[in-house]
Amino acid sequence: MPRYFISYDIADPRRLRRVERTISAVGQRVQYSLFLCELKGAQLTDLQRRVAKIIRVSEDSVHYQPLCDADRRMTLHEGASRDLVTSSGWVV
């Protein structure tokens, strides 16, 4: 299943909480405003539609970054963190 990093910068605390709840329902938090999600095409489209209804494009931003296995193999990490495992067994 395709994987995405989804990050956001939301200006209003109320909208921030709504976006966070919406994305956390389908993904796993990596950092405060960064999630790892496994989404098929229709699921990604649905998530984008729901988030678009919450944000103000003049003040907020949401970034959907697709990942592939080559990206995973090139990922480097230093420091403490918990491993993130998706349903396919993929680890960040």
TORTI-271986 format. One record per atom (N, C-alpha, C, O, CB): residue in three letters; atom name; residue number from 0; x, y, z. Coordinates in nm, 3 decimals. Atoms other than C-alpha are relative to their C-alpha. Glycine has a CB too. Layout:
REM TORTI-271986
Ala CA NUM X Y Z
...
END
This chain:
REM TORTI-271986
Met N 0 0.085 -0.117 0.000
Met CA 0 0.000 0.000 0.000
Met C 0 0.090 0.124 0.000
Met O 0 0.191 0.126 0.070
Met CB 0 -0.097 0.000 0.123
Pro N 1 -0.081 -0.122 0.004
Pro CA 1 0.136 0.349 -0.080
Pro C 1 0.011 0.067 0.137
Pro O 1 -0.084 0.067 0.216
Pro CB 1 -0.058 0.098 -0.100
Arg N 2 -0.027 -0.066 -0.128
Arg CA 2 0.293 0.538 0.212
Arg C 2 0.023 0.148 -0.022
Arg O 2 0.076 0.189 -0.125
Arg CB 2 0.122 -0.064 0.071
Tyr N 3 -0.015 -0.145 0.008
Tyr CA 3 0.290 0.911 0.279
Tyr C 3 0.044 0.055 0.134
Tyr O 3 0.001 0.008 0.239
Tyr CB 3 -0.131 0.066 -0.044
Phe N 4 -0.021 -0.086 -0.114
Phe CA 4 0.443 1.152 0.522
Phe C 4 -0.096 0.116 -0.019
Phe O 4 -0.099 0.178 -0.125
Phe CB 4 0.151 0.048 0.012
Ile N 5 0.091 -0.113 0.005
Ile CA 5 0.178 1.412 0.600
Ile C 5 0.040 0.095 0.113
Ile O 5 0.044 0.056 0.229
Ile CB 5 -0.151 -0.045 0.013
Ser N 6 -0.039 -0.101 -0.098
Ser CA 6 0.286 1.731 0.774
Ser C 6 -0.091 0.121 -0.016
Ser O 6 -0.151 0.143 -0.121
Ser CB 6 0.150 0.041 -0.016
Tyr N 7 0.088 -0.117 0.006
Tyr CA 7 0.098 2.046 0.859
Tyr C 7 0.052 0.112 0.087
Tyr O 7 0.127 0.091 0.182
Tyr CB 7 -0.141 -0.038 0.042
Asp N 8 -0.025 -0.121 -0.079
Asp CA 8 0.133 2.398 0.990
Asp C 8 -0.132 0.076 0.001
Asp O 8 -0.171 0.136 -0.099
Asp CB 8 0.120 0.089 -0.061
Ile N 9 0.134 -0.056 -0.012
Ile CA 9 -0.201 2.528 1.116
Ile C 9 0.005 0.117 0.097
Ile O 9 0.054 0.103 0.210
Ile CB 9 -0.102 -0.108 0.048
Ala N 10 -0.012 -0.123 -0.079
Ala CA 10 -0.234 2.884 1.250
Ala C 10 -0.095 0.006 0.119
Ala O 10 -0.059 0.062 0.223
Ala CB 10 -0.025 0.119 -0.089
Asp N 11 0.103 -0.011 -0.104
Asp CA 11 -0.549 2.846 1.462
Asp C 11 -0.003 -0.127 0.086
Asp O 11 -0.010 -0.236 0.030
Asp CB 11 -0.138 0.025 -0.063
Pro N 12 0.000 0.119 -0.086
Pro CA 12 -0.548 2.611 1.766
Pro C 12 -0.121 -0.091 -0.020
Pro O 12 -0.107 -0.214 -0.014
Pro CB 12 0.005 0.043 0.144
Arg N 13 0.119 0.083 0.021
Arg CA 13 -0.904 2.492 1.702
Arg C 13 0.011 -0.082 -0.130
Arg O 13 -0.016 -0.201 -0.131
Arg CB 13 -0.127 0.088 -0.004
Arg N 14 -0.019 0.072 0.127
Arg CA 14 -0.832 2.406 1.338
Arg C 14 0.112 -0.102 0.013
Arg O 14 0.105 -0.211 -0.044
Arg CB 14 0.031 0.098 -0.114
Leu N 15 -0.112 0.091 -0.023
Leu CA 15 -0.503 2.248 1.449
Leu C 15 -0.048 -0.130 0.063
Leu O 15 -0.012 -0.238 0.017
Leu CB 15 0.105 0.066 0.090
Arg N 16 0.052 0.121 -0.066
Arg CA 16 -0.684 2.007 1.682
Arg C 16 -0.087 -0.083 -0.094
Arg O 16 -0.080 -0.206 -0.093
Arg CB 16 -0.081 0.038 0.125
Arg N 17 0.087 0.074 0.094
Arg CA 17 -0.938 1.917 1.412
Arg C 17 0.082 -0.072 -0.106
Arg O 17 0.053 -0.186 -0.140
Arg CB 17 -0.099 0.096 -0.068
Val N 18 -0.087 0.063 0.100
Val CA 18 -0.666 1.848 1.153
Val C 18 0.074 -0.117 0.063
Val O 18 0.082 -0.225 0.004
Val CB 18 0.102 0.103 -0.058
Glu N 19 -0.072 0.107 -0.070
Glu CA 19 -0.467 1.645 1.406
Glu C 19 -0.089 -0.122 0.020
Glu O 19 -0.045 -0.235 -0.006
Glu CB 19 0.052 0.050 0.137
Arg N 20 0.092 0.113 -0.020
Arg CA 20 -0.770 1.428 1.491
Arg C 20 -0.032 -0.069 -0.132
Arg O 20 -0.039 -0.192 -0.138
Arg CB 20 -0.131 0.049 0.066
Thr N 21 0.034 0.056 0.131
Thr CA 21 -0.854 1.380 1.123
Thr C 21 0.113 -0.088 -0.053
Thr O 21 0.089 -0.199 -0.100
Thr CB 21 -0.031 0.111 -0.100
Ile N 22 -0.114 0.076 0.052
Ile CA 22 -0.504 1.265 1.026
Ile C 22 0.037 -0.115 0.092
Ile O 22 0.073 -0.223 0.044
Ile CB 22 0.120 0.092 -0.020
Ser N 23 -0.036 0.109 -0.093
Ser CA 23 -0.439 1.061 1.341
Ser C 23 -0.096 -0.118 -0.010
Ser O 23 -0.062 -0.228 0.032
Ser CB 23 0.003 0.052 0.144
Ala N 24 0.095 0.110 0.019
Ala CA 24 -0.748 0.854 1.257
Ala C 24 0.047 -0.097 -0.108
Ala O 24 0.003 -0.212 -0.111
Ala CB 24 -0.137 0.055 -0.037
Val N 25 -0.046 0.086 0.111
Val CA 25 -0.566 0.716 0.950
Val C 25 0.150 -0.023 -0.002
Val O 25 0.200 -0.100 -0.084
Val CB 25 -0.042 0.060 -0.131
Gly N 26 -0.145 0.012 0.003
Gly CA 26 -0.198 0.747 1.036
Gly C 26 0.061 -0.007 0.137
Gly O 26 -0.009 0.001 0.238
Gly CB 26 0.059 0.114 -0.074
Gln N 27 -0.075 0.013 -0.124
Gln CA 27 0.068 0.713 1.300
Gln C 27 0.090 0.122 0.015
Gln O 27 0.165 0.157 -0.076
Gln CB 27 0.083 -0.133 0.003
Arg N 28 -0.080 -0.120 -0.025
Arg CA 28 0.230 1.020 1.456
Arg C 28 0.149 -0.036 0.005
Arg O 28 0.189 -0.132 0.071
Arg CB 28 -0.043 0.068 0.133
Val N 29 -0.146 0.014 -0.001
Val CA 29 0.605 1.050 1.390
Val C 29 0.059 0.109 0.088
Val O 29 0.146 0.082 0.171
Val CB 29 0.058 0.007 -0.145
Gln N 30 -0.034 -0.114 -0.084
Gln CA 30 0.651 1.394 1.543
Gln C 30 -0.127 0.082 0.016
Gln O 30 -0.233 0.043 -0.032
Gln CB 30 0.118 0.085 -0.061
Tyr N 31 0.121 -0.075 -0.035
Tyr CA 31 0.414 1.666 1.662
Tyr C 31 -0.092 0.025 -0.119
Tyr O 31 -0.212 -0.002 -0.109
Tyr CB 31 0.039 0.131 0.061
Ser N 32 0.085 -0.029 0.115
Ser CA 32 0.288 1.769 1.317
Ser C 32 0.040 -0.082 -0.123
Ser O 32 0.028 -0.035 -0.236
Ser CB 32 0.004 0.148 -0.032
Leu N 33 -0.041 0.088 0.109
Leu CA 33 0.417 1.478 1.109
Leu C 33 -0.055 -0.140 0.024
Leu O 33 -0.037 -0.198 0.131
Leu CB 33 0.154 -0.005 -0.012
Phe N 34 0.061 0.132 -0.009
Phe CA 34 0.233 1.153 1.041
Phe C 34 0.048 -0.088 -0.114
Phe O 34 0.077 -0.040 -0.224
Phe CB 34 -0.154 0.010 -0.001
Leu N 35 -0.026 0.101 0.101
Leu CA 35 0.315 0.835 0.852
Leu C 35 -0.132 -0.072 -0.025
Leu O 35 -0.194 -0.123 0.069
Leu CB 35 0.114 -0.101 0.044
Cys N 36 0.129 0.060 0.034
Cys CA 36 0.011 0.700 0.668
Cys C 36 0.014 -0.096 -0.116
Cys O 36 0.090 -0.069 -0.210
Cys CB 36 -0.104 0.109 -0.033
Glu N 37 0.013 0.092 0.113
Glu CA 37 -0.059 0.402 0.444
Glu C 37 -0.140 0.020 -0.055
Glu O 37 -0.239 -0.011 0.011
Glu CB 37 0.025 -0.151 0.042
Leu N 38 0.130 -0.036 0.057
Leu CA 38 -0.336 0.509 0.209
Leu C 38 -0.008 -0.040 -0.146
Leu O 38 0.084 -0.013 -0.224
Leu CB 38 -0.025 0.151 0.015
Lys N 39 0.028 0.025 0.141
Lys CA 39 -0.481 0.381 -0.116
Lys C 39 -0.049 0.131 -0.061
Lys O 39 -0.080 0.226 0.012
Lys CB 39 -0.106 -0.115 -0.018
Gly N 40 0.038 -0.123 0.071
Gly CA 40 -0.576 0.641 -0.379
Gly C 40 -0.127 0.064 0.051
Gly O 40 -0.130 0.185 0.077
Gly CB 40 -0.015 -0.029 -0.144
Ala N 41 0.127 -0.055 -0.045
Ala CA 41 -0.937 0.681 -0.270
Ala C 41 0.008 0.046 0.145
Ala O 41 -0.057 0.145 0.182
Ala CB 41 -0.111 -0.105 -0.015
Gln N 42 -0.015 -0.041 -0.140
Gln CA 42 -0.836 0.699 0.098
Gln C 42 0.075 0.133 0.009
Gln O 42 0.039 0.219 0.089
Gln CB 42 0.075 -0.109 0.080
Leu N 43 -0.074 -0.125 0.001
Leu CA 43 -0.583 0.973 0.025
Leu C 43 -0.090 0.114 -0.047
Leu O 43 -0.091 0.222 0.013
Leu CB 43 0.125 -0.011 -0.091
Thr N 44 0.091 -0.102 0.051
Thr CA 44 -0.838 1.166 -0.179
Thr C 44 -0.103 0.039 0.104
Thr O 44 -0.133 0.157 0.121
Thr CB 44 -0.070 -0.050 -0.127
Asp N 45 0.098 -0.028 -0.105
Asp CA 45 -1.094 1.135 0.101
Asp C 45 0.062 0.081 0.114
Asp O 45 0.001 0.176 0.163
Asp CB 45 -0.058 -0.132 0.055
Leu N 46 -0.068 -0.074 -0.106
Leu CA 46 -0.843 1.253 0.362
Leu C 46 0.027 0.144 -0.045
Leu O 46 0.003 0.237 0.032
Leu CB 46 0.133 -0.070 0.039
Gln N 47 -0.026 -0.134 0.050
Gln CA 47 -0.742 1.550 0.146
Gln C 47 -0.128 0.084 -0.003
Gln O 47 -0.125 0.202 0.029
Gln CB 47 0.063 -0.007 -0.140
Arg N 48 0.128 -0.071 0.004
Arg CA 48 -1.108 1.644 0.101
Arg C 48 -0.043 0.043 0.140
Arg O 48 -0.087 0.156 0.160
Arg CB 48 -0.109 -0.088 -0.063
Arg N 49 0.039 -0.031 -0.137
Arg CA 49 -1.176 1.626 0.475
Arg C 49 0.088 0.109 0.061
Arg O 49 0.038 0.199 0.128
Arg CB 49 0.005 -0.125 0.087
Val N 50 -0.091 -0.101 -0.053
Val CA 50 -0.866 1.828 0.564
Val C 50 -0.026 0.136 -0.066
Val O 50 -0.023 0.239 0.001
Val CB 50 0.147 -0.043 -0.022
Ala N 51 0.026 -0.125 0.072
Ala CA 51 -0.944 2.089 0.296
Ala C 51 -0.122 0.074 0.056
Ala O 51 -0.128 0.197 0.052
Ala CB 51 -0.022 -0.028 -0.149
Lys N 52 0.118 -0.063 -0.061
Lys CA 52 -1.280 2.152 0.465
Lys C 52 0.032 0.067 0.133
Lys O 52 -0.043 0.153 0.179
Lys CB 52 -0.109 -0.104 0.020
Ile N 53 -0.036 -0.052 -0.132
Ile CA 53 -1.101 2.232 0.792
Ile C 53 0.092 0.123 -0.010
Ile O 53 0.073 0.221 0.061
Ile CB 53 0.069 -0.109 0.083
Ile N 54 -0.106 -0.103 0.002
Ile CA 54 -0.806 2.451 0.692
Ile C 54 -0.045 0.127 -0.072
Ile O 54 -0.144 0.129 -0.146
Ile CB 54 0.125 -0.056 -0.067
Arg N 55 0.010 -0.124 0.077
Arg CA 55 -0.784 2.807 0.567
Arg C 55 0.127 0.010 -0.083
Arg O 55 0.237 0.022 -0.028
Arg CB 55 -0.019 0.128 0.094
Val N 56 -0.118 0.004 0.087
Val CA 56 -0.554 2.808 0.266
Val C 56 0.082 0.129 0.008
Val O 56 0.200 0.128 -0.026
Val CB 56 -0.042 -0.024 -0.143
Ser N 57 -0.074 -0.126 -0.013
Ser CA 57 -0.457 3.170 0.331
Ser C 57 0.088 0.003 0.125
Ser O 57 0.178 0.086 0.135
Ser CB 57 -0.097 0.117 0.003
Glu N 58 -0.073 0.000 -0.126
Glu CA 58 -0.320 3.081 0.679
Glu C 58 0.070 -0.132 0.030
Glu O 58 0.170 -0.133 0.101
Glu CB 58 -0.094 0.032 0.110
Asp N 59 -0.046 0.134 -0.038
Asp CA 59 -0.254 2.704 0.696
Asp C 59 0.064 -0.070 -0.120
Asp O 59 0.046 -0.030 -0.234
Asp CB 59 -0.117 -0.085 0.054
Ser N 60 -0.054 0.084 0.107
Ser CA 60 -0.060 2.445 0.499
Ser C 60 0.003 -0.146 0.044
Ser O 60 0.025 -0.177 0.161
Ser CB 60 0.141 0.047 -0.042
Val N 61 -0.009 0.145 -0.021
Val CA 61 -0.071 2.066 0.467
Val C 61 0.078 -0.056 -0.117
Val O 61 0.052 -0.022 -0.233
Val CB 61 -0.143 -0.068 0.013
His N 62 -0.088 0.055 0.102
His CA 62 0.192 1.869 0.278
His C 62 -0.013 -0.152 0.000
His O 62 -0.001 -0.215 0.105
His CB 62 0.148 0.043 0.024
Tyr N 63 0.013 0.145 0.017
Tyr CA 63 0.140 1.513 0.144
Tyr C 63 0.120 -0.048 -0.080
Tyr O 63 0.129 -0.021 -0.200
Tyr CB 63 -0.135 -0.038 -0.071
Gln N 64 -0.123 0.044 0.064
Gln CA 64 0.476 1.351 0.064
Gln C 64 -0.002 -0.151 -0.022
Gln O 64 0.005 -0.226 0.075
Gln CB 64 0.123 0.040 0.083
Pro N 65 -0.003 0.144 0.023
Pro CA 65 0.468 1.009 -0.107
Pro C 65 0.138 -0.058 0.030
Pro O 65 0.239 0.009 0.010
Pro CB 65 -0.041 -0.032 -0.144
Leu N 66 -0.125 0.071 -0.029
Leu CA 66 0.733 0.757 0.001
Leu C 66 0.003 -0.130 -0.078
Leu O 66 -0.100 -0.191 -0.105
Leu CB 66 0.013 -0.028 0.152
Cys N 67 -0.016 0.129 0.067
Cys CA 67 0.870 0.458 -0.181
Cys C 67 0.105 -0.081 0.076
Cys O 67 0.167 -0.030 0.169
Cys CB 67 0.041 0.019 -0.151
Asp N 68 -0.097 0.084 -0.069
Asp CA 68 1.092 0.169 -0.075
Asp C 68 0.141 0.056 -0.011
Asp O 68 0.221 0.040 0.081
Asp CB 68 -0.004 -0.141 -0.056
Ala N 69 -0.133 -0.061 0.014
Ala CA 69 1.399 0.351 -0.212
Ala C 69 0.018 0.112 0.103
Ala O 69 0.126 0.126 0.160
Ala CB 69 0.020 0.055 -0.143
Asp N 70 -0.007 -0.104 -0.103
Asp CA 70 1.319 0.645 0.018
Asp C 70 0.026 -0.062 0.136
Asp O 70 0.107 -0.012 0.214
Asp CB 70 -0.130 0.082 0.003
Arg N 71 -0.017 0.067 -0.129
Arg CA 71 1.293 0.407 0.312
Arg C 71 0.142 -0.048 0.019
Arg O 71 0.199 -0.032 0.126
Arg CB 71 -0.097 -0.118 0.012
Arg N 72 -0.136 0.052 -0.010
Arg CA 72 1.629 0.248 0.237
Arg C 72 0.102 0.112 0.020
Arg O 72 0.208 0.088 0.079
Arg CB 72 0.035 -0.080 -0.125
Met N 73 -0.094 -0.111 -0.013
Met CA 73 1.798 0.591 0.222
Met C 73 -0.022 0.081 0.128
Met O 73 0.055 0.173 0.156
Met CB 73 -0.012 0.092 -0.121
Thr N 74 0.030 -0.075 -0.121
Thr CA 74 1.644 0.715 0.548
Thr C 74 0.104 -0.028 0.107
Thr O 74 0.137 -0.143 0.135
Thr CB 74 -0.140 -0.035 0.051
Leu N 75 -0.097 0.010 -0.109
Leu CA 75 1.894 0.783 0.824
Leu C 75 -0.064 0.056 0.126
Leu O 75 -0.148 0.146 0.119
Leu CB 75 0.132 0.075 -0.035
His N 76 0.054 -0.049 -0.126
His CA 76 1.816 0.835 1.191
His C 76 0.109 0.002 0.106
His O 76 0.192 -0.088 0.114
His CB 76 -0.118 -0.088 0.046
Glu N 77 -0.088 -0.009 -0.115
Glu CA 77 2.011 0.951 1.493
Glu C 77 -0.085 0.040 0.119
Glu O 77 -0.179 0.118 0.105
Glu CB 77 0.117 0.101 -0.023
Gly N 78 0.071 -0.039 -0.121
Gly CA 78 1.886 0.977 1.850
Gly C 78 -0.110 -0.096 0.035
Gly O 78 -0.137 -0.193 -0.036
Gly CB 78 -0.057 0.138 -0.016
Ala N 79 0.104 0.087 -0.054
Ala CA 79 1.608 0.824 2.051
Ala C 79 -0.133 0.023 -0.071
Ala O 79 -0.171 0.137 -0.099
Ala CB 79 -0.017 0.023 0.149
Ser N 80 0.137 -0.004 0.050
Ser CA 80 1.271 0.745 1.900
Ser C 80 -0.054 -0.141 -0.001
Ser O 80 0.022 -0.238 0.004
Ser CB 80 -0.008 0.064 -0.142
Arg N 81 0.058 0.133 0.011
Arg CA 81 1.029 0.461 1.882
Arg C 81 -0.013 -0.036 -0.147
Arg O 81 -0.040 0.051 -0.230
Arg CB 81 -0.137 -0.008 0.072
Asp N 82 0.016 0.044 0.138
Asp CA 82 1.017 0.255 1.565
Asp C 82 -0.148 0.003 -0.037
Asp O 82 -0.234 -0.031 0.044
Asp CB 82 0.058 -0.142 -0.020
Leu N 83 0.137 -0.003 0.049
Leu CA 83 0.705 0.301 1.358
Leu C 83 -0.016 -0.115 -0.099
Leu O 83 0.056 -0.123 -0.199
Leu CB 83 -0.034 0.137 -0.066
Val N 84 0.024 0.116 0.084
Val CA 84 0.572 -0.016 1.203
Val C 84 -0.141 0.012 -0.057
Val O 84 -0.238 0.031 0.018
Val CB 84 0.018 -0.134 0.079
Thr N 85 0.130 -0.005 0.063
Thr CA 85 0.290 -0.008 0.952
Thr C 85 -0.051 -0.143 -0.021
Thr O 85 0.018 -0.240 0.011
Thr CB 85 0.007 0.077 -0.134
Ser N 86 0.060 0.132 0.018
Ser CA 86 0.060 -0.293 0.860
Ser C 86 0.079 -0.089 -0.094
Ser O 86 0.067 -0.212 -0.088
Ser CB 86 -0.140 0.015 -0.052
Ser N 87 -0.080 0.082 0.092
Ser CA 87 0.301 -0.405 0.588
Ser C 87 0.135 -0.040 0.061
Ser O 87 0.214 -0.109 -0.003
Ser CB 87 0.023 0.076 -0.131
Gly N 88 -0.125 0.034 -0.063
Gly CA 88 0.586 -0.434 0.835
Gly C 88 0.111 0.101 -0.027
Gly O 88 0.225 0.078 0.013
Gly CB 88 0.042 -0.134 -0.043
Trp N 89 -0.095 -0.102 0.036
Trp CA 89 0.761 -0.123 0.705
Trp C 89 0.037 0.082 0.122
Trp O 89 -0.052 0.122 0.196
Trp CB 89 -0.056 0.090 -0.110
Val N 90 -0.047 -0.069 -0.120
Val CA 90 0.972 0.053 0.970
Val C 90 0.067 0.130 -0.039
Val O 90 0.144 0.135 -0.135
Val CB 90 0.096 -0.088 0.082
Val N 91 -0.068 -0.128 0.018
Val CA 91 1.079 0.416 0.989
Val C 91 0.099 0.014 0.114
Val O 91 0.170 0.115 0.122
Val CB 91 -0.100 0.120 -0.004
END
